[in-house]
Amino acid sequence: MALLDKNFVAGGVYFIVMYEDYDLCIPAIQTLIFVESTISATGRLKHFFRDISAGKDAQGFHVHEEQVDDLLLNWQGLMETLNSCFARVIHKNETGKAL
């Protein structure tokens, strides 16, 4: 699931979803606040985010433009990802097998 709009808004909320299991049934959600976009010395566009679980004064991290589609989700993308996860959980609970 890709981020639907790459026009990041300062203070906007974005997400990264990882999974704690091979069946993709236990999601771990990282919540991020967008800070700014910059151009690196090599000319690459990078987006700076702060992880809310690390506190307001914590160091953030950059996501390069070419990583955005594979990594970041907006609210709609998060909900679609969690709905897919929920479908996998239901299937596994009903059949005993992963999708």
Secondary structure by P-SEA (a helix, b strand, c coil): ccccccccccccccbbbbbccccccbbbbbbbbbccccccccbbbbbbbbccccccccccccccccccccccccaaaaaaaaaaaaaaaaaaaaccccc
